[in-house]
Amino acid sequence: MTDRVLILGGRGRIGSSVALDLATHTQAKITITGRSPETVKGVSLPLGERVEFLVLDLAEVDKLREAIANSDVVIHCAGPFHYRDANVLKICIEQGVNYVDVSDHRSYTSKALNYHEQAAAAGVTAIINTGIFPGISNSMVRQGVEQFDKPEKIHLSYLVSGSGGAGVTVMRTTFLGLQHQFKAWIDGEWQVVKPYSEREVIEFPPPYGRSGVYWFDMPETFTLPHAFPSVKTVITKFGSVPDFYNHMTWITAHVFPKWLMQKRSTIEFLSYVSHFMTDVTNRFTGIGVAVRSEITGRKNGETAVFCSNLVHENTAVISGYGTGSIAQLLLEGKLKHPGVTPVEEALPTDLFMESMQSRGIKIQHNWL
């Protein structure tokens, strides 16, 4: 029988990239959803007869339940996840259907993790945070951690050129992430951190070189300490190219009144203006991404540092690789991890490397 995959929010740039990846690496029948006939008609993917489009709003619970029941894997790409409840995951557990998502905010991750025991009891594998960051980045960390007798510090740095090839939803995610202070695991305790603070200049591989990154609230800030208990510090920092976007974002985070940043209309305005601006600068900067994972720890009785670097020319495309590869492994029966878990806990390093190699992704490793 043909495997069936349901991609919620599949008309967006991330969802479309996931669909393309699955069409390339599996023989699955793919159903892509949109909230209206207009959005569905606006999708143009060279996927042939293996893809079909379904008009579906997540608020249509009965229709959603039926679509999930008719699927082997459900992939949730309908962000921004700041606003989402865990109803899709809950229905997947009730229907016994494996689940994957591209969630990227700690509020949603926390909601999803609350369903771990229910998913485990139902034999459902639900893997969250599976895009590029979080996602591939977390698996890079796991690979680095495994090099040590005792890993002690994780430092993740992300850099995106312009829009990264993504849509307005990703812009919303960025500005929503500036609304509140958050807790980070530093020196063995939870400390409050201000978003887009403590600029740090990181050496990324070409074509980026030295670029500024700032504290940013990501799910891995709290999932990685849980996955790797010996680690005493987890740092997650994000930056943009060109650099003037960083300074504009800093002003938004530290100068704009908090009450203004917490208005949905403000987020919408900033998101659309930013996306318009990146449409211009993308011509000069490209839409790529760089991820740098640096692990410090004890190896053979000495302190050592293991660094991993990844660069890709299109952020949306490689996000599709991260999520699509997880779905592929579930369909093939190579990955089974009942419960709700972040990707770094569910995906073994050998399967991660196999998936990346099959997609032509090269990750550079070196000891510092």
C-alpha positions as CSV (number, residue, x, y, z in Angstrom):
1,M,0.0,0.0,0.0
2,T,1.1,3.6,-0.7
3,D,2.2,5.6,2.3
4,R,0.1,8.7,2.9
5,V,1.5,12.0,4.3
6,L,-0.6,15.0,5.4
7,I,1.2,18.3,5.4
8,L,-0.7,21.0,7.3
9,G,0.3,24.5,6.2
10,G,1.9,22.8,3.1
11,R,1.3,25.8,0.8
12,G,3.9,28.0,2.7
13,R,7.6,28.0,1.7
14,I,8.7,25.7,4.4
15,G,5.8,23.3,3.9
16,S,6.4,23.3,0.1
17,S,10.1,22.5,0.7
18,V,9.0,19.6,3.0
19,A,6.7,18.3,0.2
20,L,9.4,18.5,-2.4
21,D,11.8,16.6,-0.2
22,L,9.3,13.8,0.4
23,A,8.4,13.7,-3.3
24,T,12.2,13.2,-4.0
25,H,13.0,10.7,-1.4
26,T,9.8,8.6,-1.0
27,Q,6.9,7.3,-3.0
28,A,4.3,8.6,-0.6
29,K,1.0,10.1,-1.6
30,I,1.2,13.7,-0.3
31,T,-1.8,15.9,0.8
32,I,-1.1,19.6,1.2
33,T,-3.6,21.8,3.0
34,G,-4.5,25.4,2.7
35,R,-7.2,27.5,4.5
36,S,-9.1,28.6,1.4
37,P,-9.5,27.5,-2.3
38,E,-7.4,30.6,-3.2
39,T,-4.4,29.6,-1.2
40,V,-4.6,26.1,-2.6
41,K,-4.8,27.4,-6.2
42,G,-1.8,29.5,-5.5
43,V,0.5,26.5,-4.9
44,S,2.6,25.4,-7.8
45,L,4.7,22.3,-7.1
46,P,6.2,20.0,-9.7
47,L,5.1,16.9,-7.8
48,G,2.8,15.3,-10.4
49,E,-0.1,13.0,-9.5
50,R,1.3,12.1,-6.1
51,V,0.2,15.4,-4.5
52,E,-3.3,16.6,-3.9
53,F,-4.6,19.7,-2.3
54,L,-7.1,19.9,0.5
55,V,-8.9,23.0,1.7
56,L,-8.7,22.8,5.5
57,D,-8.7,25.2,8.4
58,L,-7.3,23.8,11.7
59,A,-10.5,25.0,13.4
60,E,-12.5,22.5,11.4
61,V,-11.9,19.8,13.9
62,D,-14.1,17.0,12.3
63,K,-12.5,17.6,8.9
64,L,-9.0,17.7,10.5
65,R,-9.7,14.4,12.4
66,E,-10.8,12.7,9.2
67,A,-7.7,13.9,7.3
68,I,-5.4,12.7,10.0
69,A,-7.1,9.3,10.3
70,N,-6.5,8.8,6.6
71,S,-2.7,9.5,6.9
72,D,0.4,7.5,8.0
73,V,2.4,10.6,9.0
74,V,1.2,14.1,9.8
75,I,3.6,17.0,9.3
76,H,2.6,20.2,11.1
77,C,4.0,23.3,9.2
78,A,1.2,25.7,10.0
79,G,3.0,28.4,12.1
80,P,3.7,30.6,13.7
81,F,3.6,28.2,16.6
82,H,3.4,30.9,19.3
83,Y,-0.3,30.9,18.6
84,R,-0.9,27.2,18.3
85,D,-2.4,24.7,20.7
86,A,-1.5,21.0,20.6
87,N,-4.8,19.9,19.2
88,V,-3.3,18.4,16.0
89,L,-0.9,16.4,18.1
90,K,-3.7,15.3,20.4
91,I,-5.8,14.0,17.4
92,C,-2.7,12.2,16.0
93,I,-2.3,10.4,19.3
94,E,-6.0,9.5,19.4
95,Q,-5.9,8.2,15.8
96,G,-2.6,6.3,16.3
97,V,-0.8,8.4,13.6
98,N,2.9,9.4,13.8
99,Y,3.5,13.2,14.0
100,V,6.3,15.6,12.9
101,D,6.4,19.3,13.2
102,V,8.6,22.4,12.4
103,S,7.7,24.1,15.7
104,D,10.2,26.8,16.8
105,H,8.9,28.3,20.0
106,R,9.2,27.1,23.6
107,S,5.5,27.7,24.4
108,Y,4.4,25.2,21.8
109,T,7.2,22.8,22.6
110,S,6.2,22.8,26.3
111,K,2.5,22.1,25.3
112,A,3.6,19.3,23.0
113,L,5.9,17.6,25.6
114,N,2.9,17.4,28.0
115,Y,1.5,14.7,25.7
116,H,4.6,12.4,26.0
117,E,3.0,9.8,28.1
118,Q,-0.2,9.6,26.1
119,A,1.8,9.3,22.8
120,A,4.0,6.6,24.3
121,A,1.0,4.6,25.6
122,A,-0.5,4.8,22.1
123,G,2.7,3.7,20.4
124,V,2.8,7.0,18.5
125,T,6.1,8.6,17.5
126,A,5.9,12.4,17.7
127,I,9.1,14.2,16.9
128,I,9.1,18.0,17.3
129,N,11.4,20.9,16.3
130,T,12.6,19.2,13.1
131,G,13.5,22.0,10.6
132,I,16.9,23.6,10.3
133,F,17.1,25.5,13.7
134,P,15.8,23.9,15.7
135,G,16.2,20.6,13.9
136,I,19.3,19.8,12.0
137,S,21.1,22.1,14.4
138,N,20.1,19.9,17.4
139,S,21.3,16.8,15.7
140,M,24.7,18.5,15.0
141,V,24.8,19.2,18.8
142,R,24.1,15.5,19.6
143,Q,26.8,14.4,17.2
144,G,29.2,16.8,19.0
145,V,28.2,15.8,22.5
146,E,28.9,12.2,21.6
147,Q,32.5,13.0,21.0
148,F,33.1,13.7,24.7
149,D,33.4,11.7,28.0
150,K,31.6,14.6,29.7
151,P,30.2,17.5,27.6
152,E,29.9,20.7,29.6
153,K,28.9,23.6,27.3
154,I,26.8,24.0,24.1
155,H,27.1,27.1,22.0
156,L,24.8,27.3,19.0
157,S,25.0,30.2,16.5
158,Y,22.6,30.8,13.6
159,L,22.9,33.2,10.7
160,V,20.3,33.9,8.0
161,S,20.7,35.9,4.9
162,G,17.8,38.2,4.2
163,S,14.5,36.4,4.3
164,G,16.2,33.0,4.1
165,G,13.8,32.1,1.3
166,A,10.9,31.8,3.8
167,G,7.7,33.7,4.0
168,V,6.1,36.3,6.2
169,T,5.4,33.6,8.9
170,V,9.1,33.4,9.7
171,M,9.3,37.2,10.1
172,R,6.4,36.9,12.6
173,T,8.3,34.3,14.5
174,T,11.3,36.6,14.7
175,F,9.4,39.6,16.1
176,L,7.3,37.4,18.4
177,G,10.5,36.1,19.9
178,L,11.4,39.6,21.0
179,Q,8.4,40.1,23.2
180,H,9.6,38.6,26.5
181,Q,12.7,37.8,28.5
182,F,13.4,34.1,28.8
183,K,15.3,31.6,30.9
184,A,18.5,30.0,29.7
185,W,20.6,27.3,31.3
186,I,23.9,29.0,32.3
187,D,26.5,27.8,34.7
188,G,24.2,25.1,36.0
189,E,21.2,27.3,36.8
190,W,18.3,28.9,35.0
191,Q,19.0,32.6,34.4
192,V,16.8,35.3,32.8
193,V,18.1,36.6,29.5
194,K,16.9,39.6,27.4
195,P,16.2,38.8,23.8
196,Y,18.6,40.1,21.2
197,S,21.2,41.0,23.8
198,E,24.9,40.3,24.3
199,R,26.1,40.6,20.7
200,E,28.9,38.2,19.9
201,V,31.0,38.1,16.7
202,I,31.3,34.5,15.4
203,E,33.5,33.2,12.6
204,F,31.2,31.4,10.1
205,P,32.4,29.5,7.0
206,P,32.5,31.4,3.7
207,P,30.7,33.3,2.3
208,Y,29.8,34.8,5.7
209,G,32.9,35.1,7.8
210,R,32.8,37.2,11.0
211,S,29.2,38.1,11.8
212,G,27.2,39.3,14.8
213,V,24.8,37.1,16.7
214,Y,22.5,37.8,19.7
215,W,20.6,35.8,22.3
216,F,17.4,34.5,20.9
217,D,14.6,32.4,22.5
218,M,14.6,29.0,20.9
219,P,13.1,25.6,22.1
220,E,16.6,24.1,22.2
221,T,17.5,26.5,24.9
222,F,15.6,24.3,27.3
223,T,15.4,20.9,25.5
224,L,19.1,20.5,25.1
225,P,19.8,20.7,28.9
226,H,17.2,18.0,29.4
227,A,18.7,15.8,26.6
228,F,22.3,16.2,27.9
229,P,22.2,16.5,31.7
230,S,25.9,16.9,32.2
231,V,25.9,20.1,30.2
232,K,26.0,23.2,32.4
233,T,25.5,26.0,29.8
234,V,23.4,26.2,26.6
235,I,23.7,29.3,24.5
236,T,21.5,29.9,21.5
237,K,22.3,33.0,19.4
238,F,20.9,34.3,16.1
239,G,21.9,37.0,13.6
240,S,21.0,38.3,10.2
241,V,22.8,39.4,7.0
242,P,23.2,42.3,6.2
243,D,24.3,43.4,9.6
244,F,22.0,46.5,9.7
245,Y,19.1,44.2,10.2
246,N,20.7,43.2,13.5
247,H,20.8,46.7,14.7
248,M,17.2,47.3,13.6
249,T,16.1,44.2,15.5
250,W,18.0,45.3,18.5
251,I,16.2,48.6,18.5
252,T,12.9,46.8,18.2
253,A,13.7,44.6,21.2
254,H,15.2,47.2,23.5
255,V,13.7,50.6,22.5
256,F,10.2,50.0,21.3
257,P,7.6,50.0,24.2
258,K,6.8,46.5,25.4
259,W,3.0,47.2,25.2
260,L,3.5,48.1,21.5
261,M,5.5,44.9,20.7
262,Q,2.8,42.8,22.3
263,K,0.1,44.0,19.9
264,R,-0.7,41.6,17.1
265,S,-1.1,44.6,14.7
266,T,2.4,45.7,15.4
267,I,3.8,42.3,14.7
268,E,1.9,42.1,11.4
269,F,3.2,45.5,10.4
270,L,6.8,44.8,11.2
271,S,6.6,41.4,9.6
272,Y,5.3,42.7,6.2
273,V,7.7,45.7,6.2
274,S,10.7,43.4,6.9
275,H,9.7,40.9,4.3
276,F,9.4,43.7,1.7
277,M,12.9,45.0,2.7
278,T,14.4,41.5,2.4
279,D,12.9,41.1,-1.0
280,V,15.2,43.9,-2.0
281,T,18.3,42.8,-0.1
282,N,18.0,39.1,-1.1
283,R,19.3,40.1,-4.5
284,F,22.6,41.0,-2.9
285,T,22.9,38.7,0.1
286,G,21.2,35.6,-1.0
287,I,18.8,33.6,1.2
288,G,21.2,31.1,2.8
289,V,21.8,30.0,6.3
290,A,24.8,29.1,8.5
291,V,24.7,26.9,11.6
292,R,27.7,26.7,14.0
293,S,27.7,24.2,16.9
294,E,30.5,24.4,19.4
295,I,30.7,21.8,22.2
296,T,33.2,22.1,25.1
297,G,33.8,19.3,27.4
298,R,36.2,16.7,28.9
299,K,37.8,14.1,26.7
300,N,40.6,11.8,27.8
301,G,41.0,13.8,31.0
302,E,41.5,17.1,29.2
303,T,39.3,20.0,28.1
304,A,38.5,20.0,24.4
305,V,36.3,21.9,21.9
306,F,34.5,20.2,19.0
307,C,33.1,22.5,16.3
308,S,30.5,21.7,13.5
309,N,29.6,24.0,10.7
310,L,26.9,23.8,8.1
311,V,26.1,26.3,5.3
312,H,23.3,26.1,2.7
313,E,22.2,28.5,0.0
314,N,18.5,28.4,0.8
315,T,17.2,28.3,4.4
316,A,13.7,27.1,3.4
317,V,15.0,24.3,1.3
318,I,17.3,22.9,4.0
319,S,14.4,23.2,6.5
320,G,12.5,20.9,4.2
321,Y,15.4,18.5,4.3
322,G,15.4,18.4,8.1
323,T,11.7,17.7,8.4
324,G,11.4,15.6,5.3
325,S,14.2,13.3,6.4
326,I,12.4,12.6,9.7
327,A,9.2,11.8,7.9
328,Q,11.0,9.5,5.5
329,L,12.6,7.5,8.3
330,L,9.2,7.1,10.0
331,L,7.7,5.9,6.7
332,E,10.5,3.4,6.2
333,G,10.3,2.1,9.7
334,K,13.9,3.0,10.5
335,L,12.9,5.4,13.3
336,K,10.5,4.5,16.1
337,H,10.5,6.4,19.3
338,P,7.1,6.3,21.0
339,G,6.3,9.5,22.9
340,V,6.8,13.2,22.2
341,T,10.4,14.1,21.9
342,P,12.6,16.8,20.4
343,V,14.7,15.6,17.4
344,E,18.0,15.5,19.4
345,E,16.5,12.8,21.7
346,A,14.8,10.8,18.9
347,L,17.2,10.7,16.0
348,P,20.4,8.6,16.3
349,T,23.5,10.2,14.8
350,D,24.0,7.4,12.2
351,L,20.6,8.0,10.8
352,F,21.1,11.7,10.8
353,M,24.3,11.5,8.9
354,E,22.8,9.0,6.4
355,S,19.9,11.4,5.8
356,M,22.1,14.4,5.3
357,Q,24.5,12.6,3.0
358,S,21.6,11.4,0.8
359,R,20.6,15.0,0.4
360,G,24.1,16.2,-0.4
361,I,24.5,18.1,2.9
362,K,28.1,18.4,4.1
363,I,28.8,19.2,7.7
364,Q,32.4,20.3,8.5
365,H,33.9,19.1,11.8
366,N,37.1,20.2,13.6
367,W,38.7,20.2,17.0
368,L,39.7,23.6,18.3
